[in-house]
């Protein structure tokens, strides 16, 4: 079984839609939704391991133009 996580993303003003659409193209991303509140986009992602999840966030998601901050929340389930 793999690892699932929610990635909470803050973007530059006016960039949430662009960031969401770009993230949806990344392998391992299940959903990417624009939301209101302290975060602008919430992503559900899956990877084969915590290491692979970290690589997905650091090497793919954090490099997208318009993202100012991410918070990764791994899902804990039996």
matplotlib code that plots the C-alpha trace (Angstrom):
import matplotlib.pyplot as plt

x = [0.0, 1.2, 1.3, -1.5, -1.2, -2.9, -0.7, -2.0, -0.8, -0.6, -0.2, 0.5, -2.6, -4.5, -2.5, -4.7, -6.4, -3.2, -1.4, -4.3, -4.4, -0.7, -0.6, -3.4, -0.9, 1.6, 1.7, 0.7, -1.8, -5.3, -7.1, -6.2, -8.9, -9.0, -10.4, -11.1, -9.5, -5.9, -4.8, -5.6, -5.2, -5.6, -4.0, -4.5, -1.5, -0.4, 3.1, 4.6, 6.6, 7.2, 10.5, 8.6, 6.0, 8.8, 10.3, 7.0, 6.5, 10.0, 11.0, 7.6, 5.1, 7.3, 8.8, 5.5, 5.4, 3.0, 3.4, 4.6, 4.3, 3.3, 2.3, 2.3, -0.1, 0.4, -2.7, -2.5, -4.7, -4.4]
y = [0.0, 3.5, 6.8, 9.4, 13.0, 16.4, 19.2, 22.7, 25.4, 29.2, 31.0, 34.5, 36.6, 35.5, 32.4, 29.7, 28.6, 28.4, 26.5, 24.1, 23.3, 22.8, 20.5, 18.3, 17.3, 15.8, 12.0, 11.0, 13.9, 12.6, 15.9, 19.6, 22.0, 25.7, 26.6, 29.7, 30.3, 30.4, 28.1, 28.6, 25.1, 21.7, 18.7, 15.0, 13.0, 9.4, 7.8, 4.4, 5.6, 8.6, 9.1, 9.2, 11.5, 13.9, 13.8, 14.6, 17.7, 19.0, 18.3, 18.8, 20.8, 23.4, 24.4, 25.5, 29.2, 31.1, 28.9, 30.7, 28.0, 24.3, 22.2, 18.4, 16.4, 12.6, 10.6, 8.2, 5.2, 1.5]
z = [0.0, -0.8, 1.0, 0.7, 1.7, 1.4, 0.3, 1.4, -0.9, -0.7, -4.0, -5.1, -5.6, -8.7, -9.3, -7.6, -10.8, -12.8, -10.0, -9.6, -13.4, -13.5, -10.5, -12.0, -14.7, -12.3, -11.9, -8.4, -8.0, -7.4, -7.1, -7.0, -5.9, -5.4, -2.0, 0.2, 3.5, 4.6, 1.7, -2.0, -3.4, -1.7, -3.4, -2.7, -3.7, -3.7, -3.8, -3.2, -0.2, 2.1, 0.2, -3.2, -1.7, -0.6, -4.1, -5.6, -3.3, -3.5, -7.1, -8.8, -6.8, -5.0, -8.3, -9.9, -10.6, -8.3, -5.2, -2.1, 0.5, 0.9, 3.9, 3.4, 5.6, 5.3, 5.9, 8.9, 8.5, 9.4]

ax = plt.figure().add_subplot(projection="3d")
ax.plot(x, y, z, "-o")
ax.set_aspect("equal")
plt.show()
